[in-house]
Amino acid sequence: MTKKEMAAKLMKVGVNRVRFDPASAERIDEAITRSAMRAMIKDGAVSAKPEIGNSRGRWRQRRPKVLARGRGAGSKKGAKGAHLTSKRRWIIKVRGLRWRLTVMRERGTLSTLDYKTLYKQVKGGHVRTLKHLQELVRRIQSK
């Protein structure tokens, strides 16, 4: 393991970010243990270069143009299931209906027995939409 690799591991940075101070070159040559390298890091003879990030300036310039571009239903190409598969659509619908059932049960609008009945109907695909679910709840409550 080279000195740069050892320093990189100790500072938890990449090897390319390790910087040795040229004035302390002799002291660094003598540092062969991890503890000696830690001392060098503490003294400032070994340091890490700052992280270089990507500038987001060009992205900020382009963003309004991208947002202005037509993204509506008329601009979409491909089959119906290309954007949202039927399974994904089903999952979204069922999760929403189940969440609504849970809320109703917690508020006391639904009894546990009614909740279980409607839950199974949602699972079986009987309940089409949220409006349909509300209608079923009204029917159950009126009985």
C-alpha positions, 0 to 999 in steps of 0.5 A: 500500500502506497502512502497516498493510498494509506492517507486516502483510506484514513481520510476516507477520500479517493487517492486522486484527492490526496495532497502532500505538502511539498515543504513536508516531503521529508517528514512524509517519506519517514511516515510509514505507519498509519499512526504516523500518517494520522499525525501528518494529516493532523499537522496539515502536511497531508490534506484532501483536495476539495470535492469537485461537483458538476455545475448546475448553471446550464441545467438552470438555463435549460429548465424553463424550456424543458418545462414549456415543452408539450408534455400533455396527453396529445404529445405522447407516443406509444401504446396505452400501456407504454407509459403506465403498465396495466399492473402499475395502474392496478397497484395505484388504484388498489392502494388508494382504495385500501388506504381510504378503507383504512381511514374510514375504519379508523374514523369509525365510519366502517365496522370491522366486518364491513371493512373486511367485506369491502377489502375483499371486494377491492381485492377481487376487482369489484370496486372500480373507482373511489366514487364506486367505493363510496356508493358501496359504503352508503349502501352498506350503511343504509341497510 
